[in-house]
Amino acid sequence: MVKIVKFFGYVTFFLLALMYFTPKESVYYFAENELKNFKVIVSNEVVMDKGFTLELKNMDVYVASIESAKINEMQVALFGLYNKVEAKDIELSSVAASFVPLKISDVTLVYTVINPLHIELNAVGEFGEAHGVVNVLDKNLSLILKPSKLMRTSYRKTLRNLRKKADGEYEYVQNF
Amino acid sequence: MSKISNSSLIGILIRLLILLAVAKAIALALWWFLPAEGVNLKEDTNFKPEYQRVDFKNMLEPNTASNAVNTKKSQTNTEVGINITNMVLKGLYGNKSKGFVIVALKSNPKKTSIVSVGEVYSGYKLKSILSNSVIFTKAGEEFVLKMPIAKTNLSSGVSSVVSPVASGKPYVVTRRDIKYYEKNPNEIWKDIAIAEVKNGAKIEGFKVLRVRTNSKMDKLGLKRGDVIIRANNVELTSYKKAFDLYTKIDKIKTLQLVVMRNNEEKELIYEVH
């Protein structure tokens, strides 16, 4: 029993040490290069290795070279068993002003080994609240939107593209 | 007894140090293989001059003083709705306070007029002449009219450039229409369908697939099959360039579109009021 505890102790210590020493900035740059293949470019960001987490600030996100969003702050915590990416203070490009309110205060993505086939997504902003699940196996995103008053009054046309549920929420499903 | 416990503690410490060293070695290996720099968007810094045209033939044509008189007579008739962007500077002679310029309206560039410093043309008073531009004034505001530059870089397969004259007057677009499409973006795609035209991976323009009859888009002169290749002298070779134009549309006063139609470049001029 003591040996098993010792073994798990050593493994945990090794993983924590590996996490701490991993060059997170370089891993981020690698991810950035991979994103480039999907025409997504993150520019002008400040990358900070915070020991166990990675912090990013002032990100300008371009999709197909079109300025799409500004993310003021992002925290990436990849612990293997529990992984979380949280973006705060997001402002979408004015190009999207006709479709959605531009300010998003918080977006959180969580992936845990407890629920290995799903990635949880939560977002709060001027549009209201959204809760989504990415099904890794079926390759689809299911999003439930609880629209704000602003969204209900000024962005009715966008809401018409979503399926309205009986409880006043809206559902959006996208396969990828 | 204490010796035994100390040795086991040292053993644990040594194992932990070894694990630390292994973790660090793996991290260093990762650091070696992973990129040291991220990706940044490269802005296209190529300078493109403002769109301008020139007709050298008109610059060489002698103009008599009677032209100026005729212009004066007709100016009261044409003044309504004339805007500095409707004018084309054909030639200039003189210095800051003396001399004359040859101007014409874009809607009828062959009908040139000679205007001396101090004279009024279409409601605009000629204030001074510079090396390649002139300054007009109207209602206390100054307007610069630049000398056009020759445009020779026609793409292959193009037989000629049809000037807006051939197609009539510049199209007038109201800001109300722009606001309407801004508020109802879905209406844009109901009225017009556009798709990129690619040569391999490179975008060469945007093709008009469909224009709804009698829609606002229909009145803008675009026709099915047109390939929009240039806007305000910017080659539309990426979505970014098209979106850059879209985001500035509420600020611009004049829009020039060059479309390929029946293997000819056709220029469409729009004035936003």
Chai-1 contact restraints between the chains, C-beta under 6 A:
chainA,res_idxA,chainB,res_idxB,connection_type,confidence,min_distance_angstrom,max_distance_angstrom,comment,restraint_id
A,F13,B,L19,contact,1.0,0.0,6.0,A-B,restraint_1
A,F14,B,L19,contact,1.0,0.0,6.0,A-B,restraint_2
A,F14,B,A23,contact,1.0,0.0,6.0,A-B,restraint_3
A,A17,B,L20,contact,1.0,0.0,6.0,A-B,restraint_4
A,A17,B,A23,contact,1.0,0.0,6.0,A-B,restraint_5
A,L18,B,A23,contact,1.0,0.0,6.0,A-B,restraint_6
A,F21,B,A23,contact,1.0,0.0,6.0,A-B,restraint_7
A,F21,B,K24,contact,1.0,0.0,6.0,A-B,restraint_8
A,F21,B,A27,contact,1.0,0.0,6.0,A-B,restraint_9
A,T22,B,A27,contact,1.0,0.0,6.0,A-B,restraint_10
A,P23,B,L30,contact,1.0,0.0,6.0,A-B,restraint_11
A,P23,B,W31,contact,1.0,0.0,6.0,A-B,restraint_12
A,S26,B,W31,contact,1.0,0.0,6.0,A-B,restraint_13
A,S26,B,L34,contact,1.0,0.0,6.0,A-B,restraint_14
A,Y29,B,P35,contact,1.0,0.0,6.0,A-B,restraint_15
A,Y29,B,G38,contact,1.0,0.0,6.0,A-B,restraint_16
A,F30,B,L34,contact,1.0,0.0,6.0,A-B,restraint_17
A,F30,B,P35,contact,1.0,0.0,6.0,A-B,restraint_18
A,E32,B,G38,contact,1.0,0.0,6.0,A-B,restraint_19
A,E32,B,V39,contact,1.0,0.0,6.0,A-B,restraint_20
A,N33,B,P35,contact,1.0,0.0,6.0,A-B,restraint_21
A,K36,B,V39,contact,1.0,0.0,6.0,A-B,restraint_22
A,I41,B,V39,contact,1.0,0.0,6.0,A-B,restraint_23
A,I41,B,L41,contact,1.0,0.0,6.0,A-B,restraint_24
A,S43,B,N40,contact,1.0,0.0,6.0,A-B,restraint_25
A,S43,B,L41,contact,1.0,0.0,6.0,A-B,restraint_26
A,Y62,B,L41,contact,1.0,0.0,6.0,A-B,restraint_27
A,A64,B,Y239,contact,1.0,0.0,6.0,A-B,restraint_28
A,S65,B,S238,contact,1.0,0.0,6.0,A-B,restraint_29
A,S65,B,K240,contact,1.0,0.0,6.0,A-B,restraint_30
A,I66,B,Y239,contact,1.0,0.0,6.0,A-B,restraint_31
A,I66,B,K240,contact,1.0,0.0,6.0,A-B,restraint_32
A,I66,B,F243,contact,1.0,0.0,6.0,A-B,restraint_33
A,S98,B,P185,contact,1.0,0.0,6.0,A-B,restraint_34
